[in-house]
Amino acid sequence: MTTAPAGRWRLTADPAEFLDRARAHLHAEPALNTVLLTVADTLRTRGPHGYGEGEHLFGYLDGGAAVRGAFLRTAPRRVAVGPRTADVPGALDALAGELAAAVPGLPGVMSDRAAAEAFARAWRRHTGDAVAEDLRQRLYRLGTLTPPVPAPPGAARVAAPGDRELLARWHRAFAADLGRPSLMDPYRWADNRLAYGGVTLWELPGGTPVSMAGATVPVAGQVRVAPVYTPAGHRARGYAAAVTAEVTRAALAAGAGEVLLFTDLANPTSNGLYRRLGYRPVRDYAQFTFTRAR
């Protein structure tokens, strides 16, 4: 038996409408909603193909006096659910029912652990699909930045249009290291980031790039560092720590109130690195994959 939610899900394909209607809800806890805010803002500002081809879907739980939950889905990927949606009894079960009809074959869900698990259970009830957790992440927020001392040889610089091929290649390699497809075409990703100076490189004294760290545009007073990548031949030399510290410093200097990042909990090296730089845990997140029942 399920409980009817205190509200109604409103669906839209328009990111501007979504951000307008759900703004107060999303901005109340911007760190927890960082993925929804940055993805929706990218689609609003860069156009409907910012994350590739396909119909994107957004939704908010209209509680009458206030929005009480939110989600988005960039086709053909999994749905991202706002963590606070799980606080509303029946909301995730109702959403699973809506999406089972609107998006048959939905490949999965991502959110904080509680909301992701609850939606996965609801999806299984509505569809009979098998569900399996395939990624555990931790959201970090910067406390006090502590750059590495001593810094490795070299210096940071903001990537320029001449770095486009390198950025696309490294973005593709980053996704391959994670064992999952990129959320965006590598060249489109590079172009999006180059448009606002969204990637910083660490270069050796001779001018060879050895690491990169990206950063999202500021949304709701926050910036999220992503991705951080160092080619295998240059790892364990402090380059990732140095470039992450630099991109974090630049975000603070530009006025960011919060700087965030996600880590893979299966990677103790990166989790330790970010803690040493001054990042502190906020909440654990999870992704589930759905396999259609036959």
C-alpha positions as CSV (number, residue, x, y, z in Angstrom):
1,M,0.0,0.0,0.0
2,T,1.3,3.4,-0.9
3,T,0.5,6.9,0.3
4,A,-0.8,9.6,-2.0
5,P,1.6,12.5,-2.0
6,A,0.7,16.0,-0.6
7,G,0.8,17.5,-4.1
8,R,0.8,16.9,-7.8
9,W,3.7,16.3,-10.1
10,R,3.9,18.9,-12.9
11,L,6.0,17.9,-15.9
12,T,7.6,20.2,-18.5
13,A,10.2,20.0,-21.2
14,D,11.2,23.7,-20.6
15,P,14.2,24.2,-18.2
16,A,13.4,27.9,-17.8
17,E,9.9,27.0,-16.6
18,F,11.3,24.4,-14.3
19,L,13.9,26.7,-12.7
20,D,11.2,29.5,-12.3
21,R,8.7,27.2,-10.6
22,A,11.1,25.2,-8.5
23,R,13.6,28.0,-7.7
24,A,12.7,28.5,-4.0
25,H,12.8,24.8,-3.4
26,L,16.1,24.3,-5.2
27,H,17.7,27.4,-3.7
28,A,16.7,26.5,-0.2
29,E,19.4,23.8,-0.1
30,P,21.5,24.5,-3.2
31,A,24.3,22.1,-2.3
32,L,22.0,19.1,-2.2
33,N,20.4,20.2,-5.4
34,T,23.7,21.0,-7.2
35,V,23.1,18.5,-10.1
36,L,19.6,19.7,-10.8
37,L,20.6,23.4,-10.7
38,T,23.7,23.1,-12.9
39,V,22.2,20.8,-15.5
40,A,19.0,22.8,-15.8
41,D,20.9,26.0,-16.0
42,T,23.2,24.6,-18.8
43,L,20.1,23.6,-20.8
44,R,18.5,27.0,-20.2
45,T,21.5,29.0,-21.3
46,R,23.2,26.7,-23.9
47,G,20.0,25.4,-25.5
48,P,18.2,22.1,-25.7
49,H,21.2,20.2,-27.1
50,G,23.6,21.1,-24.3
51,Y,23.6,17.4,-23.2
52,G,23.0,15.9,-26.6
53,E,20.0,15.0,-28.7
54,G,16.7,13.8,-27.2
55,E,13.7,15.1,-25.2
56,H,14.6,16.2,-21.8
57,L,12.1,16.2,-19.0
58,F,11.7,18.2,-15.8
59,G,9.3,18.1,-13.0
60,Y,8.3,19.6,-9.7
61,L,5.9,18.5,-6.9
62,D,3.3,21.2,-6.7
63,G,2.2,21.3,-3.1
64,G,-0.1,24.3,-3.6
65,A,1.6,26.8,-1.3
66,A,5.1,25.6,-2.2
67,V,7.1,23.2,-4.4
68,R,8.1,20.2,-2.3
69,G,10.2,18.1,-4.7
70,A,11.9,18.1,-8.1
71,F,13.6,16.0,-10.7
72,L,15.1,16.2,-14.2
73,R,16.1,13.7,-16.8
74,T,18.4,14.4,-19.8
75,A,17.6,11.8,-22.5
76,P,18.6,9.0,-22.8
77,R,20.1,9.0,-19.2
78,R,18.9,8.2,-15.8
79,V,16.6,10.5,-13.7
80,A,18.1,12.8,-11.1
81,V,15.8,13.3,-8.1
82,G,16.1,16.1,-5.6
83,P,17.0,14.6,-2.2
84,R,14.2,16.4,-0.3
85,T,11.6,14.8,-2.4
86,A,12.0,11.7,-0.2
87,D,10.7,13.7,2.7
88,V,7.2,13.9,1.2
89,P,5.3,10.7,1.9
90,G,4.2,9.0,-1.4
91,A,6.1,11.5,-3.6
92,L,8.6,9.1,-5.0
93,D,6.1,6.3,-5.6
94,A,3.9,8.8,-7.5
95,L,6.9,10.0,-9.5
96,A,7.8,6.4,-10.4
97,G,4.3,5.8,-11.6
98,E,4.4,9.0,-13.7
99,L,7.7,8.2,-15.3
100,A,6.9,4.5,-15.9
101,A,4.2,5.8,-18.2
102,A,6.1,8.8,-19.7
103,V,9.6,7.3,-20.0
104,P,9.3,3.5,-20.4
105,G,12.8,2.0,-20.3
106,L,14.2,4.6,-17.9
107,P,17.8,3.4,-17.3
108,G,18.2,4.4,-13.7
109,V,18.2,7.0,-11.0
110,M,20.7,9.1,-9.1
111,S,20.2,11.1,-5.9
112,D,21.3,11.0,-2.3
113,R,21.2,7.5,-0.9
114,A,17.8,7.7,0.8
115,A,16.0,9.1,-2.2
116,A,17.8,6.9,-4.8
117,E,16.9,3.7,-2.8
118,A,13.3,4.8,-2.3
119,F,12.8,5.6,-6.0
120,A,14.5,2.4,-7.1
121,R,12.1,0.4,-4.9
122,A,9.1,2.3,-6.2
123,W,10.3,1.8,-9.8
124,R,10.6,-2.0,-9.2
125,R,7.0,-2.1,-7.8
126,H,5.6,-0.2,-10.8
127,T,7.5,-2.0,-13.6
128,G,8.9,-5.2,-12.3
129,D,12.4,-4.2,-13.5
130,A,15.5,-5.4,-11.7
131,V,17.4,-2.6,-9.9
132,A,21.1,-2.6,-9.0
133,E,23.3,-0.1,-7.3
134,D,26.3,0.7,-9.5
135,L,27.9,3.8,-8.0
136,R,28.4,5.3,-4.6
137,Q,29.5,8.9,-4.3
138,R,30.1,11.4,-1.6
139,L,29.3,15.1,-1.9
140,Y,31.9,17.4,-0.4
141,R,31.8,21.1,0.5
142,L,34.9,23.2,0.9
143,G,35.7,24.3,4.4
144,T,39.1,26.1,4.5
145,L,41.2,25.7,1.4
146,T,44.6,24.2,2.2
147,P,46.8,24.1,-1.0
148,P,49.5,21.4,-1.2
149,V,52.9,22.5,0.2
150,P,55.2,22.2,-1.6
151,A,53.4,22.6,-4.9
152,P,54.6,20.3,-7.7
153,P,56.7,21.8,-10.5
154,G,54.8,23.9,-13.0
155,A,51.8,26.3,-12.9
156,A,48.1,26.6,-13.6
157,R,46.5,28.3,-16.5
158,V,43.0,28.5,-17.9
159,A,42.4,26.3,-20.9
160,A,42.1,28.2,-24.3
161,P,40.5,27.4,-27.6
162,G,43.8,25.8,-28.8
163,D,43.4,23.2,-26.1
164,R,40.1,21.9,-27.5
165,E,41.5,18.6,-28.8
166,L,43.3,17.9,-25.6
167,L,40.2,18.6,-23.5
168,A,38.0,16.4,-25.6
169,R,40.6,13.6,-25.5
170,W,41.0,13.9,-21.7
171,H,37.2,14.1,-21.2
172,R,36.8,10.8,-23.1
173,A,39.6,9.2,-21.1
174,F,38.0,10.4,-17.8
175,A,34.8,8.7,-18.7
176,A,36.6,5.5,-19.8
177,D,38.4,5.4,-16.4
178,L,35.1,5.6,-14.7
179,G,33.7,2.7,-16.8
180,R,30.7,4.6,-18.0
181,P,29.7,6.7,-21.0
182,S,30.2,10.5,-20.9
183,L,27.1,12.6,-20.2
184,M,28.0,14.8,-23.2
185,D,29.9,14.5,-26.5
186,P,33.5,15.3,-25.6
187,Y,33.9,18.1,-28.2
188,R,30.6,19.7,-27.2
189,W,31.7,19.5,-23.5
190,A,35.0,21.1,-24.4
191,D,33.2,23.9,-26.3
192,N,30.8,24.5,-23.5
193,R,33.6,24.8,-20.9
194,L,35.9,26.9,-23.2
195,A,33.0,29.4,-23.6
196,Y,33.4,30.5,-20.0
197,G,36.9,29.5,-19.0
198,G,35.6,26.4,-17.2
199,V,38.7,24.2,-17.3
200,T,42.1,24.8,-15.7
201,L,45.2,23.0,-16.7
202,W,48.4,22.3,-14.7
203,E,51.5,22.6,-17.0
204,L,55.1,21.6,-16.4
205,P,57.8,24.3,-16.8
206,G,58.3,23.2,-20.4
207,G,54.6,23.8,-21.2
208,T,53.3,20.2,-21.1
209,P,49.8,19.9,-19.7
210,V,49.7,17.1,-17.1
211,S,46.3,17.5,-15.3
212,M,43.0,19.3,-15.5
213,A,40.2,20.4,-13.2
214,G,36.9,21.8,-14.5
215,A,34.3,23.9,-12.7
216,T,30.7,24.6,-13.4
217,V,29.3,28.1,-13.9
218,P,28.1,29.7,-10.6
219,V,24.5,28.9,-9.8
220,A,22.8,29.8,-6.6
221,G,26.1,31.1,-5.2
222,Q,27.9,27.8,-5.7
223,V,30.4,26.2,-8.1
224,R,31.1,22.5,-8.4
225,V,34.5,21.2,-9.3
226,A,34.2,18.6,-12.1
227,P,35.9,16.7,-13.6
228,V,39.5,16.3,-12.2
229,Y,41.6,14.2,-14.5
230,T,45.3,13.3,-14.7
231,P,46.6,10.9,-17.4
232,A,48.0,7.6,-16.0
233,G,51.6,8.5,-16.7
234,H,51.5,11.6,-14.6
235,R,49.6,10.4,-11.6
236,A,50.8,10.3,-7.9
237,R,53.0,13.5,-8.4
238,G,50.7,16.1,-6.8
239,Y,49.3,17.6,-10.1
240,A,45.7,16.8,-9.4
241,A,45.9,18.3,-5.9
242,A,47.6,21.4,-7.3
243,V,45.1,22.0,-10.1
244,T,42.1,21.3,-7.9
245,A,43.4,23.8,-5.3
246,E,43.9,26.4,-8.1
247,V,40.4,26.0,-9.6
248,T,39.0,26.1,-6.1
249,R,40.9,29.3,-5.3
250,A,39.7,30.9,-8.5
251,A,36.1,30.0,-7.7
252,L,36.4,31.7,-4.3
253,A,38.1,34.7,-5.8
254,A,35.2,35.1,-8.3
255,G,32.7,35.2,-5.5
256,A,31.5,31.7,-5.0
257,G,29.8,31.2,-1.6
258,E,30.3,27.5,-1.7
259,V,32.6,25.1,-3.7
260,L,31.5,21.5,-4.0
261,L,32.6,18.3,-5.6
262,F,31.6,14.6,-5.8
263,T,34.0,11.7,-5.3
264,D,33.6,8.0,-6.0
265,L,33.6,6.2,-2.7
266,A,35.4,3.3,-4.3
267,N,38.5,5.6,-4.8
268,P,40.2,6.2,-1.4
269,T,43.0,8.2,-3.1
270,S,40.7,10.9,-4.4
271,N,38.7,11.0,-1.1
272,G,41.9,11.5,0.9
273,L,43.2,14.1,-1.5
274,Y,40.1,16.3,-1.3
275,R,40.0,16.1,2.5
276,R,43.6,17.3,2.6
277,L,42.7,20.3,0.5
278,G,40.0,21.2,3.0
279,Y,36.8,19.6,1.6
280,R,34.4,18.2,4.1
281,P,31.7,15.5,3.6
282,V,28.1,16.7,3.1
283,R,26.1,13.6,2.1
284,D,26.4,10.2,0.4
285,Y,24.8,9.7,-3.0
286,A,24.0,6.6,-5.1
287,Q,23.1,5.6,-8.6
288,F,21.0,2.6,-9.5
289,T,20.6,1.0,-12.9
290,F,17.3,-0.5,-14.0
291,T,17.1,-3.7,-16.2
292,R,13.8,-4.2,-18.0
293,A,11.8,-7.2,-17.0
294,R,11.3,-9.7,-19.8
